[in-house]
Amino acid sequence: MDTRFAIAEYHDAAAVNRELDALIKKPIYSVKPDVLKTYEEEYYEKKCVKSKEAITKAREIIPGGVQHNLAFNYPFPLQFTKAEGAYLYDVDGNKYFDFLQAGGPTVLGSNPKVVREQVIDLLNTCGPSTGLFHEFEYKLAKKISDSVETVDMFRMLGSGTEACMAAARIARLATKNKYIIKMGGAYHGWSDPLAYGIRVSGTKFTQAHGVTLNAFKYTQEFPPNDLDALERLLRLNQFRGGTAAVYIEPVGPESGTTPLNKDFNKGVERLCRKYGALLIFDEVVTGFRIGMAGAQGYFGVSPDLTIFGKVIAGGYPGAGGVGGKREYMKYLGAGLDSSGKKIHKALVGGTMSANPLSCAAGYYTLEEIEKQNACQKAGQMGDRLTAGLKELVAKHNLPFVVWNEGSICHLETVGTMHFAINWKKPWEIPNILSETSKRQKEMEHMGCAYMAEGLVTLAGSRLYTSAAYTPKMIDQALTCFDKVFDGVGLLPVDKK
């Protein structure tokens, strides 16, 4: 097992959380209104003309103008035409540093030639999909199983959302229990039951618009880093149907926006064993980014099931899957168990799951990540970026909080997702939701400024590095961040 990891030194989660606690109590610092207006007029209106024309047409037939949430950008989404290594290029010819990395999967950098050539070869011979068994189904599953110690078997699906759904069904069949517990603020896809407590811890059903309340009958949440709260739920559930599984994002909700104490995952594992619940690690982002052995390898935890996504198709379509211990993965295959008892197969499907294109792209991507030591290289670039951002924050005397988990870097300017709702104090809920909405708007304004200075980020607060970056590139990007911070100041109190 490859034990090289992206994280050189784990952050002091308690210290970072204290900084975030302080941040959300402070007035908002963001792009000054006059600077924002200049960006809108001088960059977006003059240098992004083709993008504006394209999105104007798109809005007539696509709700919001784009098909994926990551593409939204203030004042309007840009149309990108080329991705290469650490760079993106838009339809107007503008060049950007890519810190979005398609939401995390491109650990090698965007569109690596060595993978692309293999995909083209496959397209020239087999084509993207047959609906039948192909050698790369086995090759990819074997590569994942060889890399991640707890994965005896692997099932490819179409997305991380589908994999999270499948894992819940496996857990209920294996344990005969009902409840699913997740960490507040964590994202495990957009299926009805798992859309509970997303983005902001304690929000329960309030952010799941369009989902009926009865969909959440057996879903619960607990605050990040709070093992006592988790145990209370596990203990209570013993008397009303039992807990089938506990879902965890191993570096914290929303890829670590609230950092977890280093020993937290082991604490969750201990409680799952004590109360007979399956431990499910959602490694959609951390899998093959923290290391070939996943975040579970770094933390020394043995989850029962692991959710994969994005990277296992190398950034190509059809990116999702669930792997785990043989005794649980058997519920994805029909037949009899070792005692001759019939196994009920979990309801899963997907005509395009494990298509040759996705599996080949994923297999060659994982091979290259391991050969190039890409996780560790990307982590070193994340460390360099984080250190530089901390210096810039201090230079400009800003209250921003910066930290990283290897190549998952966080630049929190307003701390939107660090808020939490205490349902014992319901009178606070409207104010908290209003405050997070206001801060979300300023995240968009910061993202607008970053983009105008040549920096593509995730929601203006998260940055992924890849092995395609060099120290020189990181330093050039930091110069761009310096320019943005020059235009940041304390917002007027009455700004809406």
C-alpha positions, 0 to 999 in steps of 0.5 A, a space after each residue: 500500500 502506498 503510504 505517501 500522503 498529501 498532508 505533511 503536517 496536520 493542522 491544529 483543528 482547534 486553533 483553526 476553529 477558534 479563528 473561524 469562531 472569531 471570524 463570524 463574529 466580526 464585521 464583513 471584509 470583502 471587495 469594496 463596492 467601488 472596486 467591485 464595480 470596476 471589475 464589473 465594468 473593466 473586466 467582465 463587460 470589456 474582456 468577457 464579451 463572448 462569454 456574456 453573449 453565450 450565457 445570455 443565449 444559454 439562459 433562454 433554454 437552461 435554467 440559470 444559464 449553466 448545467 452545473 452549480 460549480 459554473 455559477 459566477 458573479 456577475 455572470 458565468 464565463 464560458 471555458 474552452 480549454 483546460 490544460 495542466 494548471 490553467 484554464 482558458 475562456 472563450 475570449 482568450 483569457 487565461 486563469 490559474 485553475 484552483 477549481 480543478 473540476 471540483 477536485 478530481 484532477 490531481 494530475 492537473 487538467 486533461 493530462 496527455 498520458 491519460 487522454 491518449 489512452 482514452 482516445 485509443 479506447 474510443 477508436 477501438 471499443 467506443 464509450 459504452 457497450 452495456 457489456 463487461 469490459 476489461 477496464 471494469 476489472 482493472 479499475 476495481 483491482 487498482 482501487 482494491 490494491 490501493 485502499 486497504 478496506 476495499 475488498 470489492 468495488 462497484 462502479 456507479 454514475 456519480 458520488 450521489 448514487 454511491 452514497 445512496 447505494 451505501 445506505 441501502 447496503 447498510 440497512 440490509 447488512 444491519 437490519 437497522 433504519 437510521 442514517 446519521 451524518 455530520 452537520 454541514 456535510 454533503 453526501 450528494 443530493 438524494 432526498 434522505 441525505 439532503 438533511 443538514 447540508 451546508 450549515 450544521 443544524 439546518 436539518 430540512 431547511 435547505 432541502 427545497 423540494 424534498 418532502 419532510 417524510 424523506 428525512 424520517 430516518 436521517 439525523 445529524 450531529 455537530 462536527 467534532 462532537 462525539 458526545 452528541 453522536 453517541 447520544 443519537 446512537 444510544 437513543 436509536 437502539 430503542 427505535 430501530 437502530 442505526 444502520 450507518 454513520 456517514 463521515 467526510 473524513 477531513 470535515 464537512 464540505 471538504 473540511 470547511 470546519 476542520 476535524 480534530 485529528 483523532 475524531 475519525 477514530 472516535 467515530 469508528 469506536 462508536 460505530 463498533 460499539 453500537 453496531 452501525 456501519 462506518 461510511 467514509 465519503 472520500 469523493 474528494 479525499 480519495 486519491 487526493 489525500 493519498 492513494 490509500 485515501 484519507 482513511 489510510 492517513 487517519 488509520 481508520 477502517 471504514 466498512 464502506 467507502 464512497 468514491 467519485 470524480 477522480 476514479 473516472 479521471 475527470 471524465 463522465 461517470 464518476 462514482 462508486 462504492 467499495 468496502 469489506 466483502 461481508 457488506 459488498 455482497 449485498 450488491 450481488 445476488 445469490 447465497 451467503 456462506 451459510 446458504 442463506 439467500 442474500 437480498 440484493 440492494 436496489 442499485 442500477 445505472 445503464 452507463 455505470 462502469 462504461 469503458 470510457 470512464 473505467 479506462 480513464 480512471 484506471 490510467 489516471 490512478 496509475 499515473 497519480 501513483 507513478 508521479 507521486 501526484 498526491 504528495 506533489 499537489 500537497 506540497 503546492 497546497 502548503 506553499 499556497 497556504 503559507 503565501 496566503 497567510 502572509 498576504 492576509 497578515 500584510 493586508 491586516 485582514 481577518 481571513 482564515 487560511 488552512 489546508 488539508 494537503 491539496 485542499 486549501 481553504 481561504 475563508 473570508 466570511 465563514 459562511 459554512 462555519 455557522 451552526 444552528 442550535 435548535 434549542 434556541 429557535 429564535 436565533 434561526 432567522 438571524 443566522 440564515 439571514 447572516 449566512 445569506 448575506 455572507 454568501 453574497 460576499 463570497 460571490 463578490 470575492 469569487 468575482 474579484 479572483 476570476 478577474 485577476 486570473 484565479 478560478 476558485 470553488 465558491 470563492 473560498 476553496 482552492 484545489 492544487 494539483 501536481 501540474 503546479 510548480 512553485 513558480 506558478 504558485 508564487 505568480 498566483 499569490 501575486 494575483 491574490 495580493 492584487 485582490 486583497 488590495 481592493 478589500 475593506 470593511 463593508 458599510 454596516 448597512 450594505 445588504 
